């Protein structure tokens, strides 16, 4: 299951995010999204866990948990909406 994690501290990196979720099960991937130009965290990321049961436990256990002074939000990630190619040049 893919989860969306928001309101992260700008100091939280991929490894810290992975460690938070590993206490609930096997993490397939953990990625903090960074600004393309500066490389700084944008304050959100995605975590994928193989087991839906473990992911649901992680959501319940970590949602609204305070990490580095910020109450992070954890939810099931929505599918990315398709982009429209209606560019008018």
Secondary structure, DSSP 4 states (H G I P E B T S, - for coil): -EEEEES--TT--HHHHHHHHHTTS-EEEEEEEE-TTT--EEEEEEEEES-HHHHHHHHHHHTT-EETTEE-EEEEPPPPPPPP-----
